[in-house]
Amino acid sequence: MTAATAPAIETITPPPLSAAEVKDHLSLIADMTLVFSASHSFDVVAKSALERVAKYVGAEAASFFMLDDSAQTLICTACYGPVDITGLRLPATAGIVGRCIQTQEAGIVRDVRKDADFGASVDAKTGFITKSILVAPLTVGTQRLGAIEVINKNVGDNLFSPNDLALLHTLSRAAALAIHNLRLTDKLVLQERERHELELAAEIQRDLLPQAQSKDFPIHGINVPARAVSGDFYDILPRPDGRIWFNIADVSGKGMNAALLMAKTSSLFRCLAKSAEHPGQLLNAINSELCETNSHGMFVTMVGGLFDPATGVVRLTNAGHEPPLLFDIMRESFMSIPADAPPLGIATGIAGPDGYPVVELDLKGGSLYIFTDGLTEATTFGGGMLGLDGVRALIRDHTEESPDLRLKHIAGAVKLPGKPLHDDLTLLVVEDNGVRSAPPKPPGVQFEANAGVIMRIRVPAMADRLKLIRTAAMQAAAYCSCNEAWTQDLVLAVDEACQNIIRHAYGGVEGAGDIVVDFARDGDSLSVFLMDFAPPVDTAQIKSRDINDVRPGGLGVHLIKSVTDDARFLPPPPGVGNLFKLTKRLPPKVDCQG
């Protein structure tokens, strides 16, 4: 670097002060330190402080430049002099001030024209003429806050002295400490305000949750937030006719946005449930409302249901949520009910005119457990993830306890002392406490005395919805502990029968009506009842042809009969177009008694 381009900054050690000068310096430093430390707003006293400093050293102007939060920009936060440059923004490394901040050195520039770092752009804009500069950094420890500069000494020989530099450097330290303390105070105030707001939000959330129920009430729930506010929720809403609405949901994301969406979805459920006929219709309506106003790309997974304590039947819709578990207490077996619809708030028009798919379950004295992934993904005392197997084990371990205590113990098994939960944990149980003389039956269908409906599912007669029926068939087979080969035969027969309904009953017009499928254990067999609402078909015209007659079509009936023990049309009940029954004997040595 040549002499012409070298920085013209001076860092000369000041000569000793006279007694009078020492007194004046100390008086000013004491006054300014007191002003800085006593102020609750640095911006309020900054300009008057600059004026006092400028007048003391006999300068024309002075200013504070502070680094922004990114430390990439310098902002003039206060100034004194003939022009107001408050709010001026410069790159953090620009000019003599930027150099002072980067090097953390105070100095004197006697002639800015000889300093390569001096930028004349500000003078050009304001008309002010900068001749000399006195500059000192604002620093607390290793933290760089900004710099203070004093411009153009206009008394005496018009040159800043080393004593002026020493004074400014001392004052800059006091100012930096005051700024740092004020920022810490502001941060603490903000944290306290946020803490109070979170406590208020958490209290509002707790008020949104249902009140604790009596021990003999059939539905109980528990919510354990991972933080102050939760993105999980559940609700229990009794109807005047004795049936009970319930839900459990998990909002994507964390923090206040998730909490607000939780509150909105909870309110929508309570409001829209008053006029909804079934959970598929209700969740479809909630989805439409969320899609209209959701601006954060968030979504909600939810299981919504309607339970009839008089029959023990639950009508259930799962929108992208964890699969609930139906627990058969007598056999200690579980049936999983997977999601058959996407989460809420993603897109409208995905459920069809009849709403989301609905699964109908007869609890038959059992318990339905619904939970968020905060339970399955929780850490156990052994350090691993609980998972579905762990959830099943906990349910078995606490079967004999009352439902409220059972939920507390299951949640407590993963709520480790001194360790926060990884995610919000919410758990709901629906129990069939009633004793009935006979299980519910599909309309117009007579069962043997020990028969019982396991599951009902209703979907539009569309090819892409048949996967839901196939899944239901697999779950019904799993409920009866059937092997894989047996299950595959059942799925094949049910799927072919449903395709026949679409092709023949509804004339190949997808979505022309619905298909209702009931799975029931009938003695030592599993019976499947398939109902449609199309005009009655001529059963005499439906027969299988010779397997050796190779041409398209006509082999569906043959296929169904080859993998089942009986397949026949039954007289349909009122309001049903056609009723078709499949019967398949359960595998040997499998006890499916409910």
C-alpha positions in Angstrom: 0.0 0.0 0.0 1.5 3.4 -1.0 1.5 6.5 1.1 -1.2 8.0 -1.0 -3.6 5.2 -0.3 -2.7 4.3 3.2 -5.2 5.0 5.9 -4.5 8.3 7.5 -5.7 7.3 10.9 -3.7 8.1 14.0 -3.6 6.2 17.3 -1.2 8.5 19.2 -0.8 8.0 22.9 -2.1 11.2 24.5 0.2 13.4 26.6 -0.4 13.9 30.3 -3.4 16.2 31.1 -3.2 19.2 33.4 -5.1 19.0 36.7 -7.8 21.3 35.3 -8.1 19.1 32.2 -8.3 15.9 34.3 -11.0 17.5 36.4 -13.0 18.5 33.3 -12.5 15.1 31.6 -13.6 13.2 34.7 -16.6 15.4 35.3 -17.8 14.9 31.7 -17.1 11.1 31.8 -19.0 10.8 35.1 -21.9 12.8 33.9 -22.2 10.9 30.6 -21.7 7.5 32.2 -24.6 8.4 34.6 -26.8 9.5 31.8 -26.1 6.4 29.7 -26.6 4.0 32.6 -29.8 5.7 33.9 -31.6 5.9 30.6 -34.3 3.3 29.8 -34.1 4.3 26.1 -30.7 4.9 24.6 -32.2 6.7 21.5 -33.8 9.3 23.8 -30.4 10.5 25.3 -28.2 9.7 22.3 -28.6 13.0 20.5 -28.1 15.1 23.6 -25.1 13.0 24.5 -23.6 13.6 21.1 -24.2 17.3 21.4 -22.4 17.5 24.8 -19.4 15.5 23.4 -19.2 17.6 20.3 -19.4 20.9 22.2 -16.8 19.7 24.7 -14.2 18.9 22.1 -15.2 21.8 19.9 -16.5 19.7 17.0 -19.0 20.6 14.2 -20.9 17.3 14.2 -21.1 13.8 15.8 -23.1 10.6 15.2 -23.7 7.0 16.4 -23.5 4.2 13.8 -24.9 0.8 15.0 -24.6 -2.6 13.4 -28.0 -4.2 12.5 -28.9 -7.7 13.7 -27.2 -9.3 10.7 -24.0 -7.3 11.4 -23.9 -6.6 7.7 -25.2 -3.0 7.7 -24.4 0.2 9.6 -27.3 2.4 10.6 -27.0 6.0 11.9 -29.2 5.9 15.0 -28.5 9.4 16.2 -26.6 12.5 15.1 -25.8 16.1 16.0 -24.8 18.8 13.5 -26.0 21.0 10.7 -27.4 18.0 8.7 -29.6 15.1 9.9 -28.4 11.7 8.6 -30.4 9.7 11.1 -31.4 6.4 9.4 -28.5 6.5 6.9 -27.5 2.9 6.0 -24.0 1.8 4.9 -22.3 -1.5 4.4 -20.7 -2.7 7.7 -17.2 -2.4 6.1 -17.7 1.0 4.4 -15.8 4.1 5.2 -13.7 5.1 8.1 -16.4 4.1 10.6 -16.6 0.6 9.0 -12.8 0.3 9.3 -13.0 1.3 12.9 -15.5 -1.4 13.7 -13.6 -4.1 11.8 -10.3 -3.3 13.5 -11.7 -2.3 16.8 -9.3 0.6 17.0 -10.1 4.3 17.9 -8.2 6.9 15.9 -7.9 10.3 14.4 -8.1 11.1 10.7 -6.7 14.7 10.4 -7.4 15.0 6.6 -10.0 12.7 5.1 -8.8 13.6 1.6 -5.7 11.6 2.3 -7.6 8.5 3.6 -8.4 5.9 0.9 -11.4 4.6 3.0 -13.2 7.9 3.2 -16.4 7.9 1.1 -17.6 11.3 -0.1 -21.0 10.1 -1.2 -22.7 11.3 2.0 -21.2 14.7 1.7 -22.3 14.9 -1.9 -25.9 14.1 -0.9 -26.0 16.4 2.1 -23.7 19.3 1.0 -21.8 18.9 4.3 -18.0 19.0 4.0 -16.1 16.5 6.1 -12.5 17.6 6.9 -11.3 15.5 9.9 -12.8 12.7 11.9 -12.4 11.3 15.5 -13.7 7.8 15.8 -14.0 5.1 18.5 -15.6 1.6 18.5 -18.6 0.6 20.6 -17.6 -2.8 22.0 -18.6 -5.0 24.9 -16.1 -7.9 25.3 -15.9 -9.4 21.8 -19.3 -8.2 20.8 -19.2 -5.4 18.2 -22.0 -2.9 18.4 -21.0 0.0 16.2 -19.0 3.2 16.5 -19.2 6.8 17.5 -17.6 9.5 15.4 -16.9 13.2 15.9 -16.4 15.4 12.8 -14.5 18.7 12.0 -12.9 20.3 15.1 -13.6 24.0 14.7 -11.7 25.5 17.6 -8.0 26.2 18.2 -5.8 24.8 15.5 -8.8 22.8 14.0 -7.0 19.6 14.8 -8.3 16.8 17.0 -5.8 16.0 19.8 -4.8 12.7 21.4 -6.6 13.8 24.5 -9.8 14.2 22.5 -9.3 10.7 21.2 -8.7 9.3 24.8 -11.8 11.1 26.0 -14.0 9.7 23.1 -12.6 6.2 23.6 -13.6 6.3 27.3 -17.0 7.6 26.6 -17.6 5.0 23.9 -17.0 2.3 26.4 -19.6 3.7 28.7 -22.0 4.1 25.8 -21.4 0.6 24.6 -22.1 -0.9 28.0 -25.3 1.2 28.3 -26.5 0.0 24.9 -25.6 -3.6 25.8 -27.5 -3.4 29.1 -30.5 -1.8 27.4 -30.6 -4.5 24.8 -30.5 -7.2 27.5 -33.3 -5.5 29.4 -35.4 -5.3 26.2 -34.7 -8.9 25.5 -35.7 -9.9 29.0 -38.9 -7.8 28.8 -39.7 -9.4 25.4 -39.1 -12.9 26.8 -41.3 -12.2 29.8 -44.1 -10.9 27.5 -43.8 -13.9 25.3 -43.8 -16.2 28.3 -47.0 -14.5 29.6 -48.6 -14.8 26.2 -47.7 -18.5 26.0 -49.1 -19.1 29.4 -52.3 -17.3 28.4 -52.5 -19.3 25.1 -51.9 -22.5 27.1 -54.7 -21.6 29.5 -57.0 -20.9 26.5 -56.1 -24.3 25.0 -56.8 -26.1 28.3 -60.2 -24.4 28.4 -60.9 -25.8 24.9 -60.3 -29.4 26.0 -63.4 -31.2 27.4 -63.9 -31.5 31.1 -63.0 -34.7 32.9 -65.7 -37.3 32.6 -67.1 -39.7 35.2 -65.4 -43.1 35.3 -68.4 -44.8 33.7 -68.5 -42.4 30.7 -67.5 -44.3 27.6 -65.0 -41.9 26.2 -61.9 -40.5 28.0 -58.9 -38.5 26.8 -55.6 -37.0 27.9 -53.4 -34.3 26.4 -49.7 -33.8 27.5 -48.1 -30.8 25.7 -44.4 -31.0 24.9 -44.2 -27.2 25.2 -46.3 -24.5 26.7 -48.8 -24.7 23.9 -49.9 -27.8 22.0 -50.6 -28.6 18.4 -52.6 -31.7 19.5 -56.2 -31.7 20.7 -59.2 -33.9 21.4 -62.8 -33.3 22.0 -65.8 -35.1 23.3 -69.3 -33.8 22.4 -72.4 -35.6 23.6 -75.5 -35.3 21.4 -79.1 -34.9 22.6 -79.9 -38.4 21.1 -77.4 -40.1 23.4 -74.7 -40.6 20.7 -71.3 -39.0 21.2 -69.1 -37.1 18.8 -65.3 -37.3 19.4 -62.1 -36.4 17.7 -58.4 -36.4 18.1 -56.1 -34.3 15.9 -52.5 -33.2 15.3 -51.6 -30.0 13.6 -48.4 -29.9 11.5 -45.6 -27.7 12.8 -44.9 -26.2 16.2 -45.3 -23.0 18.1 -48.0 -20.3 18.0 -49.1 -20.9 14.4 -49.9 -24.5 15.2 -51.7 -23.6 18.4 -53.9 -21.1 16.5 -54.7 -23.6 13.8 -55.5 -26.1 16.6 -58.0 -23.7 18.2 -59.6 -22.9 14.9 -60.0 -26.6 13.9 -61.4 -27.4 17.3 -64.0 -24.7 17.1 -64.9 -25.8 13.6 -65.5 -29.3 14.8 -67.8 -28.2 17.6 -69.7 -25.9 15.4 -70.2 -28.1 12.3 -70.9 -31.3 14.4 -74.2 -29.9 15.4 -75.6 -30.4 11.8 -73.4 -33.2 10.5 -74.9 -36.7 9.8 -71.7 -38.7 10.0 -68.0 -38.1 10.5 -67.1 -38.3 6.8 -69.4 -35.4 6.1 -68.1 -33.5 9.1 -64.4 -33.8 8.3 -65.2 -32.9 4.7 -66.8 -29.6 5.8 -63.9 -28.8 8.2 -61.4 -29.5 5.3 -63.3 -27.0 3.1 -63.2 -24.3 5.7 -59.5 -24.8 6.5 -58.5 -24.8 2.8 -60.2 -21.4 2.3 -58.2 -19.6 5.0 -55.0 -21.7 5.5 -52.1 -19.4 4.4 -49.1 -21.1 6.1 -49.1 -24.4 4.2 -50.1 -26.3 7.4 -52.4 -29.2 7.7 -54.3 -31.3 10.3 -54.4 -35.0 10.7 -57.7 -36.0 12.4 -59.7 -39.0 13.4 -63.4 -38.0 13.9 -66.0 -40.4 15.1 -69.6 -40.8 16.3 -70.2 -43.5 19.0 -73.6 -44.9 19.9 -73.4 -46.3 23.5 -76.7 -48.1 23.0 -75.3 -50.4 20.3 -71.6 -50.2 20.8 -71.1 -49.1 17.2 -68.5 -46.5 16.2 -68.6 -44.7 12.8 -65.1 -43.5 12.2 -63.2 -41.4 9.6 -59.4 -41.2 9.6 -57.9 -38.3 7.7 -54.2 -39.0 7.5 -53.8 -39.8 11.2 -52.1 -42.6 13.1 -54.1 -45.8 12.8 -56.4 -46.3 15.8 -56.3 -49.7 17.6 -59.4 -51.7 18.3 -58.6 -53.9 21.3 -60.5 -57.1 21.9 -60.2 -57.6 25.6 -61.3 -61.3 25.7 -58.7 -62.4 23.1 -56.2 -59.6 23.8 -55.9 -59.0 20.0 -55.7 -55.7 18.1 -57.1 -54.5 14.8 -55.6 -51.4 13.2 -57.7 -49.0 11.3 -55.5 -47.2 8.8 -56.1 -43.7 7.3 -58.3 -43.9 4.2 -58.3 -40.1 3.4 -55.6 -37.4 3.3 -55.1 -34.8 6.1 -57.4 -31.7 6.4 -56.3 -28.4 4.9 -54.4 -29.7 1.9 -56.9 -29.4 -0.9 -60.7 -29.1 -1.5 -62.8 -31.5 -3.5 -60.8 -34.7 -2.7 -63.5 -36.4 -0.7 -66.4 -36.5 -3.2 -70.0 -35.4 -2.6 -70.6 -37.8 0.2 -67.6 -36.8 2.2 -64.6 -38.7 3.5 -64.9 -42.5 3.7 -66.6 -43.9 6.9 -65.7 -47.1 8.7 -68.3 -48.7 11.0 -67.0 -50.7 13.9 -68.8 -52.8 16.5 -66.7 -52.6 19.6 -68.4 -55.7 21.1 -67.2 -54.9 24.6 -63.8 -53.9 23.5 -61.9 -50.6 23.5 -60.9 -48.3 20.7 -57.6 -46.4 21.3 -56.8 -43.3 19.2 -53.5 -41.4 19.7 -51.1 -39.0 18.1 -47.5 -39.8 17.0 -46.3 -38.2 20.2 -47.1 -41.5 21.8 -45.6 -43.9 19.2 -42.5 -41.7 18.7 -41.9 -41.1 22.4 -38.7 -42.2 24.1 -39.0 -45.0 26.7 -37.0 -45.5 29.9 -34.7 -47.8 27.9 -33.9 -45.0 25.5 -35.6 -46.4 22.4 -38.8 -45.4 20.6 -42.1 -46.8 22.0 -43.6 -47.7 18.6 -46.9 -49.5 17.9 -45.7 -52.7 19.7 -44.9 -50.7 22.8 -48.3 -49.0 22.7 -50.0 -52.5 22.4 -47.9 -53.7 25.4 -48.9 -50.7 27.5 -52.6 -51.2 26.7 -52.4 -54.8 27.8 -50.5 -54.0 31.0 -53.2 -51.5 32.1 -56.4 -53.2 30.9 -57.8 -53.7 34.4 -57.5 -50.1 35.4 -60.2 -47.5 35.1 -60.0 -45.6 31.8 -58.9 -42.3 33.3 -56.1 -43.9 35.3 -55.2 -46.2 32.4 -54.6 -43.2 30.1 -52.5 -41.4 32.8 -50.3 -44.5 33.3 -49.8 -45.0 29.5 -48.8 -41.4 29.1 -46.7 -41.5 32.2 -44.7 -44.5 30.8 -43.1 -42.2 28.3 -43.1 -38.9 30.3 -39.6 -39.3 31.7 -38.7 -37.3 34.8 -36.7 -34.2 33.9 -36.9 -34.8 30.2 -39.4 -32.9 27.9 -41.4 -34.9 25.4 -40.2 -34.9 21.8 -43.8 -34.1 20.6 -47.2 -33.4 22.0 -48.9 -36.5 23.3 -52.7 -37.0 23.1 -54.6 -40.3 23.8 -58.3 -41.1 23.6 -60.1 -44.3 24.4 -63.7 -45.2 23.4 -65.1 -48.1 25.4 -68.2 -50.3 24.9 -69.6 -50.5 28.4 -73.0 -51.8 27.5 -74.3 -55.4 27.6 -76.7 -56.3 24.7 -78.6 -59.4 24.1 -77.7 -59.5 20.4 -75.1 -57.8 18.3 -76.3 -55.2 15.6 -77.2 -56.6 12.3 -77.2 -55.2 8.7 -80.8 -54.3 7.6 -82.7 -57.3 6.4 -80.0 -59.8 7.1 -80.4 -62.6 9.6 -77.4 -64.1 11.4 -76.9 -67.0 13.6 -77.2 -66.3 17.3 -73.5 -65.9 17.8 -72.9 -63.7 14.8 -71.5 -60.2 15.1 -70.6 -57.4 12.8 -66.9 -56.5 12.9 -66.8 -53.6 10.5 -68.8 -51.6 8.0 -67.4 -49.4 5.3 -69.3 -47.3 2.7 -67.5 -45.8 -0.3 -68.6 -44.4 -3.7 -68.7 -47.0 -6.4 -65.4 -45.9 -8.0 -62.4 -48.1 -8.9 -59.9 -46.0 -6.9 -62.0 -46.4 -3.7 -61.9 -50.2 -3.8 -58.5 -50.1 -2.2 -60.2 -48.9 1.0 -62.5 -52.0 0.9 -59.5 -54.2 0.2 -57.8 -52.8 3.3 -60.9 -53.3 5.4 -61.0 -56.9 4.2 -57.4 -57.4 5.4 -58.2 -55.8 8.7 -61.3 -58.0 9.3 -59.2 -61.1 8.5 -56.5 -59.9 10.9 -59.1 -59.4 13.6 -59.9 -63.1 13.2 -56.2 -64.1 13.2 -56.4 -65.5 9.7 -53.3 -66.5 7.8 -51.9 -64.6 4.7 -53.1 -67.1 2.1 -56.7 -67.1 3.5 -56.6 -63.3 3.7 -55.5 -63.0 0.0 -58.4 -65.2 -1.1 -60.9 -63.1 0.8 -59.5 -59.8 -0.6 -59.6 -61.3 -4.1 -63.3 -62.3 -3.8 -64.4 -59.1 -2.2 -62.6 -57.0 -4.8 -64.1 -58.9 -7.7 -67.6 -58.7 -6.2 -67.2 -54.9 -5.9 -65.9 -54.6 -9.4 -69.0 -56.5 -10.6 -71.2 -54.0 -8.7 -69.5 -51.1 -10.6 -69.7 -52.8 -14.0 -73.1 -54.4 -13.8 -75.2 -52.9 -11.1 -74.2 -49.3 -11.9 -73.6 -50.0 -15.6 -69.9 -49.0 -15.5 -70.7 -45.4 -14.5 -68.2 -44.6 -11.7 -69.6 -42.7 -8.8 -73.2 -43.5 -9.8 -73.9 -44.7 -6.3 -72.4 -46.2 -3.1 -71.1 -49.6 -2.1 -71.7 -50.7 1.5 -69.7 -53.7 2.8 -70.3 -55.4 6.2 -67.8 -57.9 7.6 -69.3 -60.2 10.2 -68.2 -63.3 12.1 -70.9 -65.9 11.5 -70.2 -69.0 13.5 -67.0 -70.6 12.2 -67.0 -68.5 9.1 -66.5 -64.9 8.1 -69.4 -63.5 6.1 -69.2 -60.4 3.9 -72.4 -58.6 2.8 -72.1 -56.3 -0.2 -74.9 -53.8 -0.8 -75.6 -51.3 -3.6 -78.4 -48.9 -4.4 -78.7 -49.5 -8.1 -81.8 -51.1 -9.7 -82.2 -54.8 -8.9 -80.2 -57.0 -11.2 -81.6 -60.2 -12.8 -79.8 -62.8 -10.8 -80.8 -65.5 -13.3 -78.6 -63.8 -15.9 -75.5 -63.8 -13.6 -73.8 -67.2 -13.8 -70.3 -68.4 -14.4 -69.3 -69.9 -17.8 -67.0 -72.8 -18.5 -63.5 -72.0 -17.4 -62.2 -73.4 -20.8 -64.3 -70.9 -22.7 -61.4 -68.4 -23.1 -62.8 -64.9 -24.0 -63.1 -61.6 -22.1 -65.6 -61.4 -19.2 -67.7 -63.9 -17.4 -65.1 -65.4 -15.1 -65.8 -63.1 -12.1 -68.4 -65.4 -10.6 -66.2 -68.4 -11.1 -63.3 -66.7 -9.4 -65.4 -65.7 -6.4 -66.8 -69.2 -5.9 -63.4 -70.7 -6.3 -62.0 -68.9 -3.3 -65.0 -68.8 -1.0 -67.3 -71.5 0.4 -70.6 -69.8 -0.6 -71.5 -66.8 -2.7 -75.2 -65.8 -3.4 -77.6 -63.0 -3.7 -80.1 -62.4 -0.9 -83.4 -60.5 -0.8 -82.4 -56.9 -0.3 -83.8 -55.0 2.6 -85.9 -51.8 1.9 -83.9 -49.1 0.3 -81.1 -51.4 -0.9 -80.9 -52.3 -4.6 -78.9 -55.6 -4.4 -77.5 -57.7 -1.5 -74.7 -60.2 -2.2 -73.2 -62.4 0.5 -69.8 -64.1 0.5 -69.1 -66.8 3.1 -65.6 -68.2 3.8 -64.8 -70.7 6.6 -62.1 -69.6 9.0 -58.9 -71.5 9.0 -58.7 -74.6 11.3 -57.9 -74.1 15.0 -58.5 -70.4 14.9 -60.7 -69.2 17.7 -62.6 -66.0 16.6 -65.0 -65.9 19.5 -65.6 -62.3 20.4 
